[in-house]
Amino acid sequence: MLLKKIDIYIIKKFLGTFFYSILLLAVIIIIFDISERIDDFLEKDAPLKAIIFDYYLNFLPYFVNMFSALFTFIAVVFFTSRMAANTEIIAILNSGVSFWRMLRPYLISAVILTMLSFVLMNYIIPHTNRSMREFEKRYIKNPFRVKDNNIHMQMDNETFIYVESYNNVANVGYRFTMEKIDSIGLQFRFTSDMISWDSIGDKWKCSNYTMRFLGGLQEKLIRGRSIDTNFSAKGNAALFSPSDFVIDIEDAKIMTYRQLSDYIKREKQRGNPIVAKFEVEKFKRIAFPFANIILTFIGVALSSRKVRGGIGLNLGLGIAISFTYILLLQVTSTFAIFGNLRPALALWIPNLIYGVVALVLLLKAPK
């Protein structure tokens, strides 16, 4: 497919307006963010090099992707409205180019931005977020604390554990129980009043423990004041570690798509009650980039006609549509987490609805 001058002209206008506007806003946001966090930086002696390279440089990909759909729409409305005001679109259509053919450079640009958003969300941002998150933990935020009690997890096909409460700062759990259940029934039960993690030996120190062996015709009971164990009979690696108790949705932001899929599969087996939040994040990484294509076509349909209100009217309407899309995305995500709506469907509902809106607007656009 050969690109003509008009294609190159529109692509340059589209991508140039997009990157110029979003980077300009990023600089403004960074300036305001510095003014807000300057006290934290000074109080905790954050090095200038870390502030620039570990935090703000890694902040840019996250910011660009977060507002990519909105600024794709704004860019389309802005330069297309200017083309309409300057009668460039009328000239293009009068030269024999159909309206649908004129959409080709818009589609090419939107696909480029969609691919960029997909790569950012699934491969680049997880890596940049790691450095940014470490910086935030060290110089900005307080340590993350586990607030959930009564933690139930399934470690493998036969092993189940329960902790009444867990302190992730001290890596201490209270009223711990581990059970091994096979096809016959309960075979082993271990209870302890308190378990604490030994990071040097990669083991758990258990206080006031009881071990009950139920296999066979005779039951065996062992009690003790203290024991160090990794709870694993297959090697030196501990069966579970403190990270298994620290379930933070922010962890999804530092996982690639494959890592996130593996994590969801493992946590479903363990009975993680908030696994739906991770599923929403997973499907969002696929559905959200396509918003660039949908909002591009809506923007073209709204701004390709010359109106008396000029760019302002189209831009205002466009921003309103963009925010309703974002609002609908948040609503359906909430239903996926707390309701019975499947995460895959929930994240695609906004795209399906606004895809129909885009098609209707394109059919009604002046040609």
Secondary structure, DSSP 8 states (H G I E B T S, - for coil): ----HHHHHHHHHHHHHHHHHHHHHHHHHHHHHHHHHHHHHHHTT--HHIIIIIIIHHHHHHHHHHTHHHHHHHHHHHHHHHHHHTTHHHHHHHTT--HHHHHHHHHHHHHHHHHHHHHIIIIIHHHHHHHHHHHHHHHTS--------SEEEE-SSSEEEEEEEEETTTTEEEEEEEEEE-SS-EEEEEEEEEEEEETTTTEEEEEEEEEEE--SSS-EEEEEEEEEE-S-SSSSS-S--GGGT---GGGGGGS-HHHHHHHHHHHHHHT-TTHHHHHHHHHHHHHGGGHHHHHHHHHHHHHSS--TTHHHHHHHHHHHHHHHHHHHHHHHHHHHHHSS--HHHHHHHHHHHHHHHHHHHHHHS--
